[in-house]
Amino acid sequence: MSSKSRTLKAPDMDRVSSLLSAESKRFVSSHPVSKKLHQQNLKQWMYGVPLHWMSHWPTPYPVYVRTAIGTSLLDVDGNKYIDFALGDTGAMFGHAQVSVVRAISDRLARGSTMMLPTEDSLWVGKELQRRFKLRFWQVATSASEANRTVIRLCRMITRRKKVLVFNGSYLGSVEETFAELDRSGKMAQKNRIYPNAMSLKDTTRLVEFNDLKGIENELSKGDTACVLTEPIMTNIGMVPPMKGFHEGLRLLTRRYDVPLIIDETHSISAGSSGFSVANGIKPDFFVLGKSIAGGIPVAIFGMSEAMFKRIRASLPEFSPGDPPSTFGFGSTLSGSALQMAAIRSTLSNVMTDSNYRRMISGARKLEAGINKAIRRHCLPWHVTRIGMRVEYLFMPRKPRNGGEAKKARNGRLEAFLHLYCLNRGILLSPFHNMAIVCPDTKLDDIETYTNVFSDSLDELVR
Ligand SMILES: Cc1ncc(COP(=O)(O)O)c(C=O)c1O
């Protein structure tokens, strides 16, 4: 097929629907044990799964997993997969990394949670300072919890209520962020999320990413407690910052005295110190969850010395003899001995510069392979890569903001592409057209995925 002789053309959606239904049938015939387990689980779990996201895959019912080691996943029906989803970033550096498993097992055997620090906290605290260039740190059990806590602290130090977020972002289970711009450009509750007791009008300011004028307009109203954002948007497709955006955002947040929170839960794919350090972004608060503890629930958040001074002015440290207090943030198992051992091992053995070099080199190959397949099939799509994270989107150029990216998403088309791959042993994250290259991903794995992807496009544009 010569790409020169054809113009770019989006796939026919009727064809996509019939391909999707054929792939669903194929899935059912090769996953009978998963089906049986799911039917039983429907009787006891909400939506039949212990976490509702597990029902968001393009499969008619979830794949039940037996083992996941490195990038090799084996299901209960005996199907094998090369895992490029890696727990939707939770296992970004590969499943069951030997050194981390050893550190976790060793700590478990000696006590996992005592509401007291262990010696590992010294090493971890220093390493966080070194990597992420912020002075003071805390631990949470998830990125959602870390973001909720940092918002709470920002409200306390600024005495303001609103959180500014960007249209199309996802920053965890954080009430204030469940906003999107509707067709008329007004802020509305995100699709299918019940508004709860809070009104977005009281809690949230919503702007498009890369829109410095819009940001200034909102910040100048004087009621914003913080700006919370990823440095590059990753949850609506990838939306990169335009030239000068982060410099402008930093300038504006300083001008209006609004703390800037950068969430690197996904963009840590950029390098061992994340996207911010590599690109000279200097946040007031920094959040990182999911991957930093080898698959056990941990997030960290850091802050500048100036922010800690302001926190301390509002909330002095506890002294023996003070009336009992709960401070309003922090969960019991956070900062535990187990978490510290897992973070220490992950940072020292897995999230290393040499591993990043390998992962990024693999991801470059994957990016080139996906790009080649898209061009060969004359599809009006493009690919973006942040370090070891590679994602394609159904539009010819990179989106400037979440609104543009959202228009390019296509649930049925994504479901077909993902299910086609899954049926041929390639596991992709259900929420993104994204693949992660981890230290265990082999060049052969990358070639297998790009070949299967190219075959799926053959089906589409036939
Ligand atoms: C950028 C970002 N922040 C926070 C979160 C929330 O992470 P968790 O679900 O582990 O709390 C996510 C989840 O996808 C995310 O993508």
The ligand as an SDF file (V2000), in Angstrom:
LIG
                    3D

 16 16  0  0  0  0  0  0  0  0999 V2000
   -2.0250   12.4870   37.1630 C   0  0  0  0  0  0  0  0  0  0  0  0
   -2.7440   11.6440   38.1560 C   0  0  0  0  0  0  0  0  0  0  0  0
   -2.8020   12.0330   39.4400 N   0  0  0  0  0  0  0  0  0  0  0  0
   -3.4250   11.2860   40.3700 C   0  0  0  0  0  0  0  0  0  0  0  0
   -4.0210   10.1030   40.0290 C   0  0  0  0  0  0  0  0  0  0  0  0
   -4.6960    9.2730   41.0820 C   0  0  0  0  0  0  0  0  0  0  0  0
   -3.9650    8.1620   41.4050 O   0  0  0  0  0  0  0  0  0  0  0  0
   -4.5930    7.0890   42.3950 P   0  0  0  0  0  0  0  0  0  0  0  0
   -5.7620    6.5340   41.6780 O   0  0  0  0  0  0  0  0  0  0  0  0
   -3.5080    6.0850   42.5810 O   0  0  0  0  0  0  0  0  0  0  0  0
   -4.9790    7.7950   43.6320 O   0  0  0  0  0  0  0  0  0  0  0  0
   -3.9910    9.6600   38.7220 C   0  0  0  0  0  0  0  0  0  0  0  0
   -4.6360    8.3930   38.3190 C   0  0  0  0  0  0  0  0  0  0  0  0
   -4.6890    7.9990   37.1930 O   0  0  0  0  0  0  0  0  0  0  0  0
   -3.3460   10.4500   37.7500 C   0  0  0  0  0  0  0  0  0  0  0  0
   -3.2880   10.0790   36.4650 O   0  0  0  0  0  0  0  0  0  0  0  0
  1  2  1  0
  2  3  1  0
  2 15  2  0
  3  4  2  0
  4  5  1  0
  5  6  1  0
  5 12  2  0
  6  7  1  0
  7  8  1  0
  8  9  2  0
  8 10  1  0
  8 11  1  0
 12 13  1  0
 12 15  1  0
 13 14  2  0
 15 16  1  0
M  END
$$$$
